Amino acid sequence: MPKFTVSNLNRFLAIKLPSAFISGVRVSAISATEAHARVTHKWINQNPFKSLYWATQGMAAELVTGILMMKKIKESNHKISMLVVKQEGSFHKKATGKIVFSCLQGKEIDTVIAKAIETGEGQSIVLKAAGFNQENDMVSDFEFTWSLKLKD
């Protein structure tokens, strides 16, 4: 990916993660410390209870943790593999309307990447993403344990 801009990330999403793209997940912002994605409850991504399907919420949550990690890896100028090794999620409120998922752990990612580079050993980090509705109520939160390893 040439640059980590919102438009490039959404193109990447359409090509590499079409199920998320078709479900309406879109990157809305990315910076050195955080990433945000939005998804609006619609017919295509709803469950039988007329709310946002849990898997769509999970895709948006994983996306914000993953793109922040990808950005940081690219900025490190090292070849580093990344893989989700564990995931947990909780659901707090019916997800309807526009939901925004955020990961705010860019500084923590910097630290774990630096340690992987310094030691040459695999590292892991738990990244959190939470989804909030338009009333700013948390509808769900997720934790993804990412494994990082320098490539040969």
DSSP file (Angstrom, degrees, kcal/mol; ACC not computed):
  #  RESIDUE AA STRUCTURE BP1 BP2  ACC     N-H-->O    O-->H-N    N-H-->O    O-->H-N    TCO  KAPPA ALPHA  PHI   PSI    X-CA   Y-CA   Z-CA
    1    1 A M              0   0    0      0, 0.0     3,-0.1     0, 0.0     8,-0.0   0.000 360.0 360.0 360.0 126.8    0.0    0.0    0.0
    2    2 A P        -     0   0    0      0, 0.0     2,-0.3     0, 0.0     0, 0.0   0.974 360.0  -1.3 -63.6 -59.4    1.6    3.3   -1.0
    3    3 A K        -     0   0    0      2,-0.1     2,-1.7     0, 0.0     5,-0.0  -0.962  68.2-118.9-133.9 150.1    0.3    5.7    1.7
    4    4 A F        +     0   0    0     -2,-0.3     2,-0.3    -3,-0.1    26,-0.1  -0.541  59.1 143.5 -89.6  71.8   -2.0    5.1    4.6
    5    5 A T     >  -     0   0    0     -2,-1.7     4,-2.6     1,-0.1     5,-0.2  -0.720  63.0-112.8-103.3 160.0   -4.8    7.5    3.6
    6    6 A V  H  > S+     0   0    0     -2,-0.3     4,-2.2     1,-0.2    21,-0.2   0.920 117.6  48.5 -57.6 -45.6   -8.5    7.0    4.2
    7    7 A S  H  > S+     0   0    0      1,-0.2     4,-1.8     2,-0.2    -1,-0.2   0.908 112.6  47.4 -66.0 -41.2   -9.1    6.6    0.4
    8    8 A N  H  > S+     0   0    0      1,-0.2     4,-2.5     2,-0.2    -1,-0.2   0.900 111.9  51.0 -65.5 -39.1   -6.3    4.2   -0.1
    9    9 A L  H  X S+     0   0    0     -4,-2.6     4,-2.3     1,-0.2    -2,-0.2   0.885 109.2  50.0 -65.6 -38.2   -7.4    2.1    2.9
   10   10 A N  H  X S+     0   0    0     -4,-2.2     4,-2.0     2,-0.2    -1,-0.2   0.847 110.4  50.3 -70.3 -32.3  -10.9    1.9    1.6
   11   11 A R  H  X S+     0   0    0     -4,-1.8     4,-2.0     2,-0.2    -2,-0.2   0.931 110.6  50.0 -64.9 -45.5   -9.6    0.8   -1.8
   12   12 A F  H  X>S+     0   0    0     -4,-2.5     4,-3.4     1,-0.2     5,-0.6   0.907 109.0  52.8 -56.0 -43.9   -7.6   -1.8    0.0
   13   13 A L  H  X5S+     0   0    0     -4,-2.3     4,-1.8     1,-0.2     8,-0.4   0.912 107.9  50.0 -59.5 -45.3  -10.7   -2.9    1.9
   14   14 A A  H  <5S+     0   0    0     -4,-2.0    -1,-0.2     1,-0.2    -2,-0.2   0.864 120.7  35.3 -63.2 -36.5  -12.7   -3.3   -1.4
   15   15 A I  H  <5S+     0   0    0     -4,-2.0    -2,-0.2     2,-0.1    -1,-0.2   0.901 130.1  27.3 -85.9 -44.3   -9.9   -5.5   -2.9
   16   16 A K  H  <5S+     0   0    0     -4,-3.4    -3,-0.2    -5,-0.2    -2,-0.2   0.713 131.8  30.3 -96.5 -23.5   -8.6   -7.4    0.0
   17   17 A L    >X< +     0   0    0     -4,-1.8     4,-2.0    -5,-0.6     3,-0.7  -0.477  65.9 160.3-132.9  62.4  -11.6   -7.6    2.4
   18   18 A P  H 3> S+     0   0    0      0, 0.0     4,-3.1     0, 0.0     5,-0.3   0.803  71.3  59.8 -61.2 -30.4  -14.6   -7.6    0.1
   19   19 A S  H 3> S+     0   0    0      2,-0.2     4,-1.6     1,-0.2     6,-0.2   0.907 108.8  44.8 -65.1 -38.3  -17.0   -9.0    2.7
   20   20 A A  H <4>S+     0   0    0     -3,-0.7     5,-2.3     2,-0.2     4,-0.5   0.917 114.5  49.2 -67.6 -42.4  -16.3   -6.1    5.0
   21   21 A F  H ><5S+     0   0    0     -4,-2.0     3,-1.4    -8,-0.4    -2,-0.2   0.932 111.4  47.9 -62.5 -46.5  -16.6   -3.6    2.1
   22   22 A I  H 3<5S+     0   0    0     -4,-3.1    -1,-0.2     1,-0.3    -2,-0.2   0.846 107.1  58.1 -62.9 -33.8  -19.9   -5.1    1.0
   23   23 A S  T 3<5S-     0   0    0     -4,-1.6    -1,-0.3    -5,-0.3    -2,-0.2   0.587 123.0-106.7 -73.2  -9.3  -21.2   -5.0    4.6
   24   24 A G  T < 5 +     0   0    0     -3,-1.4    16,-0.3    -4,-0.5     2,-0.3   0.541  65.0 152.8  98.6   7.5  -20.6   -1.2    4.6
   25   25 A V      < +     0   0    0     -5,-2.3     2,-0.4    -6,-0.2    -1,-0.3  -0.561  18.1 175.9 -72.1 131.3  -17.4   -1.0    6.8
   26   26 A R  E     -A   38   0A   0     12,-2.3    12,-2.9    -2,-0.3     2,-0.3  -1.000  33.6-120.1-139.6 137.2  -15.4    2.1    5.9
   27   27 A V  E     +A   37   0A   0     -2,-0.4    10,-0.3    10,-0.3     3,-0.1  -0.580  29.6 177.9 -69.0 133.6  -12.2    3.6    7.3
   28   28 A S  E     -     0   0A   0      8,-2.7     2,-0.3     1,-0.4     9,-0.2   0.647  59.8  -2.6-113.1 -22.6  -13.0    7.1    8.5
   29   29 A A  E     -A   36   0A   0      7,-1.6     7,-2.9   -23,-0.1    -1,-0.4  -0.961  50.9-176.3-165.9 149.1   -9.7    8.3   10.0
   30   30 A I  E     +A   35   0A   0     -2,-0.3     5,-0.2     5,-0.2     2,-0.2  -0.974  14.1 158.1-149.1 140.2   -6.2    7.1   10.8
   31   31 A S        -     0   0    0      3,-2.8    40,-0.1    -2,-0.3    -2,-0.0  -0.740  58.7 -78.6-141.7-170.6   -3.3    8.9   12.5
   32   32 A A  S    S+     0   0    0     -2,-0.2     3,-0.1     1,-0.2    40,-0.0   0.739 128.5  27.7 -68.2 -22.7   -0.1    8.0   14.4
   33   33 A T  S    S+     0   0    0      1,-0.2    73,-2.3    73,-0.1     2,-0.3   0.593 122.2  25.4-117.4 -14.4   -2.1    7.1   17.5
   34   34 A E        -     0   0    0     71,-0.2    -3,-2.8    70,-0.2     2,-0.3  -0.984  48.3-156.7-152.9 160.2   -5.5    6.0   16.4
   35   35 A A  E     -AB  30 103A   0     68,-2.3    68,-2.2    -2,-0.3     2,-0.4  -0.991  12.6-167.4-137.9 146.0   -7.7    4.5   13.7
   36   36 A H  E     -AB  29 102A   0     -7,-2.9    -8,-2.7    -2,-0.3    -7,-1.6  -0.986   5.9-179.8-135.8 142.9  -11.5    4.8   13.2
   37   37 A A  E     -AB  27 101A   0     64,-2.3    64,-3.3    -2,-0.4     2,-0.3  -0.982  11.4-153.3-138.1 151.0  -14.0    2.9   11.0
   38   38 A R  E     -AB  26 100A   0    -12,-2.9   -12,-2.3    -2,-0.3     2,-0.3  -0.883  11.0-179.8-123.7 155.4  -17.7    3.4   10.6
   39   39 A V  E     - B   0  99A   0     60,-2.2    60,-3.0    -2,-0.3     2,-0.5  -0.960  16.5-145.3-151.5 138.1  -20.5    1.1    9.6
   40   40 A T  E     - B   0  98A   0     -2,-0.3    58,-0.2   -16,-0.3     2,-0.2  -0.897  27.7-111.3-108.4 132.8  -24.2    1.9    9.3
   41   41 A H        +     0   0    0     56,-2.7     2,-0.3    -2,-0.5    56,-0.2  -0.439  54.6 152.3 -61.4 123.3  -26.9   -0.7   10.1
   42   42 A K    >   -     0   0    0     -2,-0.2     3,-0.9   -19,-0.1     4,-0.3  -0.853  60.6 -88.9-142.7 176.6  -28.6   -1.7    6.9
   43   43 A W  G >  S+     0   0    0     -2,-0.3     3,-1.1     1,-0.2     7,-0.1   0.886 121.2  57.9 -57.8 -41.1  -30.5   -4.7    5.4
   44   44 A I  G 3  S+     0   0    0      1,-0.2    -1,-0.2   -22,-0.1   -20,-0.1   0.738 116.1  32.9 -66.1 -24.4  -27.2   -6.2    4.1
   45   45 A N  G <  S+     0   0    0     -3,-0.9     8,-3.1    -5,-0.1    -1,-0.2   0.154  94.4 112.2-120.2  18.9  -25.5   -6.3    7.5
   46   46 A Q  B <   -F   52   0B   0     -3,-1.1     6,-0.2    -4,-0.3    50,-0.0  -0.549  54.4-138.4 -94.9 159.7  -28.4   -7.0    9.9
   47   47 A N    >   -     0   0    0      4,-2.5     3,-1.8    -2,-0.2     4,-0.2  -0.464  43.6 -88.0 -98.6 178.0  -29.2  -10.0   12.0
   48   48 A P  T 3  S+     0   0    0      0, 0.0    -2,-0.0     0, 0.0    -1,-0.0   0.644 126.1  63.1 -64.5 -11.6  -32.7  -11.4   12.4
   49   49 A F  T 3  S-     0   0    0      2,-0.2     3,-0.1     3,-0.0    45,-0.0   0.222 117.2-110.2 -98.1  13.5  -33.2   -9.1   15.4
   50   50 A K  S <  S+     0   0    0     -3,-1.8     2,-0.3     1,-0.2    -4,-0.1   0.869  83.0 104.9  60.2  42.3  -32.9   -6.0   13.1
   51   51 A S  S    S-     0   0    0     -4,-0.2    -4,-2.5    45,-0.1    -1,-0.2  -0.883  84.4 -64.0-137.8 174.1  -29.5   -4.8   14.5
   52   52 A L  B     -F   46   0B   0     43,-3.1    43,-0.3    -2,-0.3    -6,-0.2  -0.405  59.2-111.9 -65.3 125.0  -26.0   -4.9   13.2
   53   53 A Y    >>  -     0   0    0     -8,-3.1     4,-1.7    -2,-0.2     3,-0.6  -0.263  21.0-123.8 -58.0 139.8  -24.8   -8.5   12.8
   54   54 A W  H 3> S+     0   0    0      1,-0.2     4,-2.4     2,-0.2     5,-0.1   0.842 109.4  57.0 -57.3 -36.7  -22.0   -9.4   15.3
   55   55 A A  H 3> S+     0   0    0      1,-0.2     4,-2.3     2,-0.2    -1,-0.2   0.864 104.4  51.8 -67.2 -35.1  -19.6  -10.5   12.5
   56   56 A T  H <> S+     0   0    0     -3,-0.6     4,-2.1     2,-0.2    -1,-0.2   0.905 109.9  49.6 -66.3 -40.5  -19.9   -7.0   10.8
   57   57 A Q  H  X S+     0   0    0     -4,-1.7     4,-2.3     1,-0.2    -2,-0.2   0.916 110.9  50.4 -62.2 -42.0  -19.0   -5.4   14.2
   58   58 A G  H  X S+     0   0    0     -4,-2.4     4,-2.9     2,-0.2     5,-0.2   0.878 108.0  52.5 -63.7 -38.7  -16.1   -7.8   14.5
   59   59 A M  H  X S+     0   0    0     -4,-2.3     4,-2.3     2,-0.2    -1,-0.2   0.926 111.3  46.3 -63.5 -44.1  -14.8   -6.9   11.0
   60   60 A A  H  X S+     0   0    0     -4,-2.1     4,-1.8     2,-0.2    -2,-0.2   0.905 114.3  48.5 -64.7 -40.9  -14.9   -3.2   11.8
   61   61 A A  H  X S+     0   0    0     -4,-2.3     4,-1.5     2,-0.2    -2,-0.2   0.930 113.1  45.9 -66.6 -45.7  -13.2   -3.8   15.1
   62   62 A E  H  X S+     0   0    0     -4,-2.9     4,-3.0     1,-0.2     5,-0.2   0.895 108.9  58.5 -63.1 -38.7  -10.4   -6.0   13.7
   63   63 A L  H  X S+     0   0    0     -4,-2.3     4,-3.0    -5,-0.2     5,-0.3   0.924 104.0  49.1 -58.2 -47.5   -9.9   -3.5   10.8
   64   64 A V  H  X S+     0   0    0     -4,-1.8     4,-1.1     1,-0.2    -1,-0.2   0.868 115.4  44.0 -66.4 -34.2   -9.1   -0.6   13.1
   65   65 A T  H  X S+     0   0    0     -4,-1.5     4,-1.9     2,-0.2    -1,-0.2   0.915 116.3  48.1 -72.0 -41.3   -6.6   -2.6   15.1
   66   66 A G  H  X S+     0   0    0     -4,-3.0     4,-2.8     1,-0.2    -2,-0.2   0.892 110.2  48.1 -67.9 -42.1   -5.1   -4.1   11.9
   67   67 A I  H  X S+     0   0    0     -4,-3.0     4,-2.3     2,-0.2    -1,-0.2   0.855 111.0  51.7 -71.1 -31.4   -4.7   -0.9    9.9
   68   68 A L  H  X S+     0   0    0     -4,-1.1     4,-2.0    -5,-0.3    -1,-0.2   0.915 112.5  46.4 -67.0 -41.4   -3.0    0.8   12.8
   69   69 A M  H  X S+     0   0    0     -4,-1.9     4,-2.5     2,-0.2    -2,-0.2   0.926 111.9  50.8 -63.9 -45.6   -0.6   -2.1   13.1
   70   70 A M  H  X S+     0   0    0     -4,-2.8     4,-2.5     1,-0.2    -2,-0.2   0.907 109.5  50.9 -59.9 -42.9    0.0   -2.1    9.4
   71   71 A K  H  X S+     0   0    0     -4,-2.3     4,-2.2     1,-0.2    -1,-0.2   0.927 111.8  47.0 -59.9 -46.3    0.8    1.6    9.4
   72   72 A K  H  X S+     0   0    0     -4,-2.0     4,-1.1     2,-0.2    -2,-0.2   0.877 110.8  51.5 -67.0 -38.4    3.2    1.2   12.2
   73   73 A I  H >X>S+     0   0    0     -4,-2.5     5,-0.9     2,-0.2     4,-0.6   0.933 110.3  49.2 -63.5 -45.6    5.0   -1.7   10.6
   74   74 A K  H ><5S+     0   0    0     -4,-2.5     3,-1.2     1,-0.2    -2,-0.2   0.917 109.5  51.8 -60.1 -43.0    5.4    0.2    7.3
   75   75 A E  H 3<5S+     0   0    0     -4,-2.2    -1,-0.2     1,-0.2    -2,-0.2   0.735 100.6  63.6 -66.1 -22.4    6.8    3.2    9.2
   76   76 A S  H <<5S-     0   0    0     -4,-1.1    -1,-0.2    -3,-0.6    -2,-0.2   0.693  97.7-138.3 -74.6 -18.2    9.3    0.9   11.0
   77   77 A N  T <<5 +     0   0    0     -3,-1.2     2,-0.3    -4,-0.6    -3,-0.1   0.771  65.9 113.5  61.4  27.9   11.0    0.0    7.6
   78   78 A H  S   <S-     0   0    0     -5,-0.9     2,-0.8     2,-0.0    -1,-0.3  -0.916  75.2-114.5-122.8 153.3   11.2   -3.6    8.7
   79   79 A K        +     0   0    0     -2,-0.3    72,-2.9    72,-0.2     2,-0.4  -0.803  46.8 167.6 -87.8 115.0    9.5   -6.7    7.3
   80   80 A I  E     -C  150   0A   0     -2,-0.8     2,-0.2    70,-0.3    70,-0.2  -0.995  26.7-142.4-133.3 129.5    7.3   -7.9   10.1
   81   81 A S  E     -C  149   0A   0     68,-3.0    68,-1.8    -2,-0.4     2,-0.4  -0.625  16.9-164.2 -88.0 152.5    4.5  -10.4    9.9
   82   82 A M  E     +C  148   0A   0     -2,-0.2     2,-0.3    66,-0.2    66,-0.2  -0.994  11.4 170.5-138.1 143.5    1.3  -10.0   11.9
   83   83 A L  E     -C  147   0A   0     64,-1.7    64,-3.0    -2,-0.4     2,-0.5  -0.976  34.6-120.6-154.7 135.1   -1.4  -12.4   12.8
   84   84 A V  E     +C  146   0A   0     -2,-0.3    62,-0.2    62,-0.2     3,-0.1  -0.672  31.6 171.7 -75.1 126.7   -4.4  -12.5   15.1
   85   85 A V  E     +     0   0A   0     60,-3.1     2,-0.3    -2,-0.5    61,-0.2   0.523  64.7  16.9-112.5 -11.9   -4.0  -15.3   17.5
   86   86 A K  E     -C  145   0A   0     59,-1.1    59,-2.8     2,-0.0     2,-0.3  -0.978  59.6-172.9-159.0 147.7   -6.9  -14.6   19.9
   87   87 A Q  E     +C  144   0A   0     -2,-0.3     2,-0.3    57,-0.2    57,-0.2  -0.997   3.2 178.4-145.0 139.5  -10.1  -12.6   19.8
   88   88 A E  E     -C  143   0A   0     55,-2.3    55,-2.7    -2,-0.3     2,-0.3  -0.992   7.7-177.1-136.8 145.8  -12.7  -11.8   22.4
   89   89 A G  E     -C  142   0A   0     -2,-0.3     2,-0.4    53,-0.2    53,-0.2  -0.996  10.9-163.7-144.7 150.5  -15.8   -9.6   22.1
   90   90 A S  E     -C  141   0A   0     51,-2.7    51,-2.2    -2,-0.3     2,-0.5  -0.980  10.6-148.8-132.3 146.5  -18.6   -8.3   24.2
   91   91 A F  E     +C  140   0A   0     -2,-0.4    49,-0.3    49,-0.2     3,-0.1  -0.963  19.7 168.5-121.0 128.7  -22.0   -6.8   23.2
   92   92 A H        +     0   0    0     47,-3.0     2,-0.3    -2,-0.5    48,-0.2   0.697  61.7  12.0-113.3 -26.3  -23.6   -4.2   25.3
   93   93 A K  S    S-     0   0    0     46,-1.4    -1,-0.3    44,-0.1     2,-0.1  -0.991  87.4 -82.3-154.9 151.0  -26.4   -2.6   23.4
   94   94 A K        -     0   0    0     -2,-0.3     2,-0.9     1,-0.1    46,-0.1  -0.386  47.0-132.8 -58.0 127.7  -28.4   -3.3   20.2
   95   95 A A        +     0   0    0    -43,-0.3   -43,-3.1    -2,-0.1     2,-0.3  -0.760  45.2 145.1 -93.8 104.1  -26.3   -1.8   17.3
   96   96 A T        +     0   0    0     -2,-0.9     2,-0.1   -45,-0.2   -45,-0.1  -0.919  47.2  15.9-132.4 160.2  -28.5    0.3   15.1
   97   97 A G  S    S-     0   0    0     -2,-0.3   -56,-2.7   -56,-0.2     2,-0.5  -0.442 115.0 -14.5  76.6-153.9  -27.8    3.4   13.1
   98   98 A K  E     -B   40   0A   0    -58,-0.2     2,-0.4    -2,-0.1    36,-0.3  -0.742  64.9-167.3 -89.6 128.9  -24.2    4.5   12.5
   99   99 A I  E     -B   39   0A   0    -60,-3.0   -60,-2.2    -2,-0.5     2,-0.5  -0.953   4.7-157.9-117.2 134.4  -21.6    2.8   14.6
  100  100 A V  E     -BD  38 132A   0     32,-2.4    32,-2.4    -2,-0.4     2,-0.4  -0.959   4.9-159.6-115.1 126.0  -18.0    4.1   14.9
  101  101 A F  E     -BD  37 131A   0    -64,-3.3   -64,-2.3    -2,-0.5     2,-0.4  -0.850  13.4-173.4-103.9 139.6  -15.2    1.7   15.9
  102  102 A S  E     -BD  36 130A   0     28,-1.9    28,-1.6    -2,-0.4     2,-0.4  -0.984  21.2-167.0-137.1 144.6  -11.9    3.0   17.3
  103  103 A C  E     -B   35   0A   0    -68,-2.2   -68,-2.3    -2,-0.4    26,-0.1  -0.999   7.7-179.8-125.5 129.0   -8.5    1.8   18.3
  104  104 A L        +     0   0    0     -2,-0.4     3,-0.3    24,-0.4   -70,-0.2  -0.083  49.5 102.1-119.6  31.5   -6.4    4.3   20.3
  105  105 A Q     >  +     0   0    0     23,-0.2     4,-2.0     1,-0.2     3,-0.2  -0.042  29.0 127.1-114.2  31.9   -3.2    2.3   20.9
  106  106 A G  H  > S+     0   0    0    -73,-2.3     4,-2.1     1,-0.2    -1,-0.2   0.869  76.4  52.3 -56.4 -39.8   -0.7    3.6   18.4
  107  107 A K  H  > S+     0   0    0     -3,-0.3     4,-1.7   -74,-0.2    -1,-0.2   0.883 108.1  51.0 -66.5 -38.1    1.9    4.4   21.0
  108  108 A E  H  > S+     0   0    0     -3,-0.2     4,-2.0     2,-0.2    -1,-0.2   0.878 108.2  52.7 -65.3 -37.4    1.7    0.8   22.5
  109  109 A I  H  X S+     0   0    0     -4,-2.0     4,-2.5     1,-0.2     5,-0.3   0.918 105.5  54.7 -64.1 -42.7    2.2   -0.6   19.0
  110  110 A D  H  X S+     0   0    0     -4,-2.1     4,-2.4     1,-0.2    -1,-0.2   0.916 108.5  49.7 -53.8 -44.8    5.3    1.5   18.6
  111  111 A T  H  X S+     0   0    0     -4,-1.7     4,-1.9     1,-0.2    -1,-0.2   0.912 111.9  45.3 -64.0 -45.1    6.7    0.0   21.7
  112  112 A V  H  X S+     0   0    0     -4,-2.0     4,-2.1     2,-0.2    -1,-0.2   0.862 112.8  50.8 -72.1 -34.2    6.0   -3.6   20.8
  113  113 A I  H  X S+     0   0    0     -4,-2.5     4,-2.4     2,-0.2     5,-0.2   0.926 109.6  51.0 -66.0 -43.8    7.4   -3.2   17.3
  114  114 A A  H  X S+     0   0    0     -4,-2.4     4,-2.7    -5,-0.3    -2,-0.2   0.892 110.6  49.5 -59.3 -39.8   10.6   -1.6   18.7
  115  115 A K  H  X S+     0   0    0     -4,-1.9     4,-2.7     2,-0.2     6,-0.4   0.898 109.5  51.0 -67.4 -39.9   11.0   -4.6   21.1
  116  116 A A  H  X S+     0   0    0     -4,-2.1     4,-2.0     2,-0.2    -2,-0.2   0.905 114.3  44.3 -62.5 -41.5   10.5   -7.1   18.2
  117  117 A I  H  < S+     0   0    0     -4,-2.4    -2,-0.2     2,-0.2    -1,-0.2   0.920 115.6  47.7 -68.6 -44.3   13.2   -5.3   16.2
  118  118 A E  H  < S+     0   0    0     -4,-2.7    -2,-0.2    -5,-0.2    -1,-0.2   0.907 124.4  28.9 -64.2 -44.3   15.5   -5.0   19.1
  119  119 A T  H  < S-     0   0    0     -4,-2.7    -1,-0.2     2,-0.2    -2,-0.2   0.722  90.2-137.1 -92.7 -22.9   15.3   -8.6   20.3
  120  120 A G     <  +     0   0    0     -4,-2.0     2,-0.3    -5,-0.4    -3,-0.1   0.548  66.2 122.5  74.2   5.6   14.5  -10.3   17.0
  121  121 A E  S    S-     0   0    0     -6,-0.4    -1,-0.3    -5,-0.1    -2,-0.2  -0.704  71.8 -96.7-102.0 152.2   11.9  -12.3   19.0
  122  122 A G        -     0   0    0     -2,-0.3     2,-0.3    27,-0.1    27,-0.2  -0.317  43.4-167.1 -61.6 147.5    8.2  -12.7   18.3
  123  123 A Q  E     - E   0 148A   0     25,-2.5    25,-3.3     2,-0.0     2,-0.3  -0.875   9.0-151.1-131.4 163.2    6.0  -10.4   20.3
  124  124 A S  E     - E   0 147A   0     -2,-0.3     2,-0.3    23,-0.2    23,-0.2  -0.977   9.1-174.4-136.2 155.4    2.3  -10.1   21.0
  125  125 A I  E     - E   0 146A   0     21,-2.2    21,-3.1    -2,-0.3     2,-0.7  -0.995  22.0-134.4-147.1 140.3    0.0   -7.2   21.9
  126  126 A V  E     - E   0 145A   0     -2,-0.3     2,-0.4    19,-0.2    19,-0.2  -0.877  25.4-167.1 -96.5 117.7   -3.6   -7.0   22.8
  127  127 A L  E     - E   0 144A   0     17,-3.0    17,-2.8    -2,-0.7     2,-0.4  -0.898   5.7-150.4-108.7 136.1   -5.3   -4.3   20.9
  128  128 A K  E     - E   0 143A   0     -2,-0.4     2,-0.4    15,-0.2   -24,-0.4  -0.814  13.1-177.3-108.2 143.2   -8.8   -3.0   21.9
  129  129 A A  E     - E   0 142A   0     13,-2.3    13,-3.1    -2,-0.4     2,-0.4  -0.999   4.9-168.5-137.2 137.1  -11.5   -1.6   19.7
  130  130 A A  E     -DE 102 141A   0    -28,-1.6   -28,-1.9    -2,-0.4     2,-0.5  -0.960  11.6-143.6-127.2 145.2  -14.9   -0.3   20.8
  131  131 A G  E     -DE 101 140A   0      9,-3.1     8,-2.9    -2,-0.4     9,-1.2  -0.918  16.4-171.2-110.8 132.0  -17.9    0.6   18.8
  132  132 A F  E     -DE 100 138A   0    -32,-2.4   -32,-2.4    -2,-0.5     6,-0.2  -0.946  13.4-137.7-123.4 141.8  -20.1    3.5   19.8
  133  133 A N    >   -     0   0    0      4,-2.4     3,-2.0    -2,-0.4   -34,-0.2  -0.181  43.0 -85.1 -84.8-175.9  -23.5    4.6   18.4
  134  134 A Q  T 3  S+     0   0    0    -36,-0.3   -35,-0.1     1,-0.3    -1,-0.1   0.697 129.9  56.5 -67.7 -19.1  -24.7    8.1   17.6
  135  135 A E  T 3  S-     0   0    0      2,-0.1    -1,-0.3     0, 0.0     3,-0.1   0.355 119.3-112.1 -89.6   5.4  -25.7    8.7   21.2
  136  136 A N  S <  S+     0   0    0     -3,-2.0     2,-0.4     1,-0.3    -2,-0.1   0.744  70.3 144.0  67.1  27.3  -22.1    7.8   22.2
  137  137 A D        -     0   0    0      1,-0.0    -4,-2.4     2,-0.0     2,-0.4  -0.814  56.2-116.4 -92.1 135.1  -23.3    4.6   23.9
  138  138 A M  E     + E   0 132A   0     -2,-0.4    -6,-0.3    -6,-0.2     3,-0.1  -0.582  32.9 177.9 -70.8 125.6  -20.8    1.6   23.6
  139  139 A V  E     -     0   0A   0     -8,-2.9   -47,-3.0    -2,-0.4   -46,-1.4   0.752  65.1  -8.8 -97.4 -31.3  -22.6   -1.1   21.6
  140  140 A S  E     -CE  91 131A   0     -9,-1.2    -9,-3.1   -49,-0.3    -1,-0.4  -0.989  54.4-158.1-160.1 157.4  -19.6   -3.6   21.6
  141  141 A D  E     -CE  90 130A   0    -51,-2.2   -51,-2.7    -2,-0.3     2,-0.3  -0.996  11.3-167.6-142.2 148.2  -16.0   -3.9   22.4
  142  142 A F  E     -CE  89 129A   0    -13,-3.1   -13,-2.3    -2,-0.3     2,-0.4  -0.926  11.8-154.2-133.5 152.1  -13.4   -6.4   21.2
  143  143 A E  E     -CE  88 128A   0    -55,-2.7   -55,-2.3    -2,-0.3     2,-0.5  -0.999  11.9-169.6-126.8 128.8   -9.8   -7.4   22.1
  144  144 A F  E     -CE  87 127A   0    -17,-2.8   -17,-3.0    -2,-0.4     2,-0.8  -0.977  13.3-148.6-118.4 124.3   -7.5   -8.9   19.4
  145  145 A T  E     -CE  86 126A   0    -59,-2.8   -60,-3.1    -2,-0.5   -59,-1.1  -0.845  20.7-163.5 -91.5 115.3   -4.2  -10.5   20.4
  146  146 A W  E     -CE  84 125A   0    -21,-3.1   -21,-2.2    -2,-0.8     2,-0.4  -0.822   8.0-149.3-100.8 136.7   -1.8   -9.8   17.6
  147  147 A S  E     -CE  83 124A   0    -64,-3.0   -64,-1.7    -2,-0.4     2,-0.4  -0.891  14.1-166.0-102.5 135.5    1.4  -11.8   17.1
  148  148 A L  E     +CE  82 123A   0    -25,-3.3   -25,-2.5    -2,-0.4     2,-0.3  -0.953  10.8 170.7-122.8 141.3    4.4  -10.0   15.5
  149  149 A K  E     -C   81   0A   0    -68,-1.8   -68,-3.0    -2,-0.4     2,-0.1  -0.973  34.8-115.3-151.3 135.5    7.5  -11.5   14.1
  150  150 A L  E     -C   80   0A   0     -2,-0.3   -70,-0.3   -70,-0.2     2,-0.3  -0.461  34.7-129.9 -64.7 137.1   10.4  -10.2   12.1
  151  151 A K              0   0    0    -72,-2.9   -72,-0.2    -2,-0.1    -1,-0.1  -0.628 360.0 360.0 -86.8 150.6   10.6  -11.8    8.7
  152  152 A D              0   0    0     -2,-0.3    -1,-0.1   -72,-0.0   -72,-0.1   0.467 360.0 360.0 -73.5 360.0   13.9  -13.3    7.5
